[in-house]
Amino acid sequence: MAQLAPLKLEVTGEREFVEASKAREFVALWTEQLTAHRQEVQAILGDTTTEGDLGNVVLCDRIRLSDKSFSDEAADIIAAFLKEPFMGGRSIASGILYAELDDIIAGRMTEMGLHVLQTICDAFADAKLVDVNLSDNAIGQQGIGACKTVLSKPSLERLALCNNGLSEATME
């Protein structure tokens, strides 16, 4: 029986500040992609597939939010989308294994940047992340606490924290 690989959700376009309206556009695009993918999975599984069976299928295992700078409201919108059950099934975040979260707070004031990092990272509370890239966020010591949901994952096999202003003391 043929099987479809899970999707990779990503933000598209040039480097930019992402406000709430653009975040809604990303969520609408992802919803379309996930809905179409779910229908393809259902077609492969056949008529005997129940909604419960479909609810357990991992539709997406990767996300790339890199190279965008998110506002508080944009981060809230994306995090809510990731945490909510999708079409009566599991949350999208629960299936994510690979998260590219590098360079997502460029140009933001420290307080907003920390809030954005915490909001996005907290969305992955139910994920079994194995690979996370948090590079180029200039998070420093304060950012470690904001990212603790992701950093404390026992499933984590690879973590990238390049160019984040972290000292040896911060990493102890």
C-alpha positions in Angstrom: 0.0 0.0 0.0 1.3 3.4 -0.9 2.0 5.8 1.9 2.4 9.6 1.8 5.2 11.3 3.7 4.2 14.0 6.1 4.4 17.6 4.9 6.8 20.3 5.8 5.1 23.6 6.7 7.1 26.7 6.0 6.9 30.4 5.7 7.4 31.7 2.2 8.7 34.9 0.7 11.5 37.3 1.5 12.9 38.2 4.9 10.3 40.4 6.6 8.6 41.5 9.8 5.5 39.3 10.1 2.5 40.9 11.7 -0.9 39.3 12.5 -2.4 39.6 9.0 0.6 37.8 7.4 0.5 35.1 10.1 -3.2 34.5 9.2 -2.1 34.1 5.5 0.5 31.5 6.5 -2.1 29.6 8.6 -4.7 29.7 5.8 -2.1 28.3 3.3 -1.0 25.6 5.8 -4.7 24.7 6.4 -5.2 24.3 2.7 -2.1 22.2 2.3 -2.9 20.0 5.3 -6.5 19.5 4.2 -5.5 18.4 0.7 -2.8 16.1 2.2 -5.4 14.6 4.6 -7.7 13.9 1.7 -4.9 12.2 -0.2 -4.1 10.0 2.9 -7.8 9.2 3.2 -7.9 8.1 -0.5 -4.9 5.9 0.0 -6.3 4.3 3.1 -9.6 3.7 1.5 -13.3 3.6 2.4 -12.8 1.6 5.6 -10.9 4.5 7.2 -12.7 6.1 10.1 -12.3 9.7 11.3 -10.5 8.3 14.4 -8.0 6.6 12.1 -7.4 9.8 10.2 -7.1 11.8 13.4 -4.1 9.7 14.4 -2.2 10.3 11.1 0.8 12.6 11.3 0.1 15.1 8.5 3.2 17.3 9.2 6.5 16.4 10.8 8.6 19.5 9.9 8.2 23.2 10.2 10.3 26.0 9.0 9.7 29.5 10.5 13.2 30.8 9.7 14.2 34.2 8.4 11.0 36.0 9.5 10.7 38.3 12.4 7.4 37.6 14.2 5.3 40.1 16.2 3.7 39.0 19.5 0.3 38.7 17.7 1.8 36.8 14.8 3.5 34.3 17.2 0.2 33.9 19.1 -1.7 33.1 15.8 0.9 30.5 14.7 1.2 28.9 18.1 -2.6 28.6 18.4 -2.8 26.9 15.0 0.0 24.5 16.0 -1.6 23.6 19.3 -5.2 23.2 18.3 -6.5 19.8 17.2 -6.6 19.7 13.4 -9.9 18.6 11.9 -10.8 16.7 15.0 -7.5 14.9 15.2 -4.2 15.5 17.0 -2.6 18.9 17.0 -0.1 19.7 14.2 2.6 20.4 16.8 2.3 16.9 18.3 3.6 15.4 15.1 6.5 17.8 14.5 9.9 16.2 14.8 12.0 18.9 13.1 11.7 22.6 13.9 13.6 25.3 12.1 13.2 28.3 14.4 16.3 30.2 13.5 16.4 33.9 13.0 12.7 34.5 14.0 13.1 37.6 16.2 15.5 39.9 14.3 15.0 43.5 15.0 12.6 43.0 17.8 13.0 44.6 21.2 14.3 42.2 23.8 11.0 41.8 25.7 9.0 41.2 22.5 11.7 38.8 21.2 11.6 36.7 24.4 7.8 36.6 24.3 7.8 35.5 20.6 10.4 32.8 21.4 8.5 31.5 24.4 5.2 31.5 22.6 6.5 29.6 19.6 8.5 27.2 21.7 5.6 26.5 24.1 3.5 25.5 21.1 5.7 22.4 20.9 4.9 21.2 24.4 3.3 17.9 23.0 5.9 17.4 20.2 8.6 14.8 20.3 11.2 17.0 18.7 14.4 15.4 17.6 16.0 18.3 15.7 15.7 22.0 16.6 17.5 25.0 15.1 17.3 28.2 17.3 20.4 29.8 15.7 20.7 33.5 15.0 18.1 34.6 17.5 20.6 36.5 19.8 18.8 35.1 22.7 21.6 35.3 25.3 21.0 34.0 28.8 17.4 35.4 29.0 16.4 33.4 26.0 17.3 30.0 27.4 14.4 30.3 29.8 12.1 31.4 27.0 13.0 28.3 25.0 12.9 25.8 27.9 9.9 23.9 26.5 12.0 23.0 23.4 15.3 22.7 25.2 14.1 20.3 27.8 12.7 17.7 25.3 14.1 14.2 26.2 13.6 13.2 22.5 16.0 15.9 21.3 19.0 14.5 19.3 20.3 17.7 17.6 20.2 21.3 18.8 21.7 24.3 16.9 22.3 27.4 18.9 24.8 29.2 16.7 25.3 33.0 17.0 23.0 33.5 20.0 25.3 35.4 22.3 25.6 32.5 24.7 28.5 32.3 27.1 30.0 29.3 28.8 28.3 30.3 32.1 24.9 30.4 30.4 25.3 26.9 29.1 26.1 25.4 32.5 
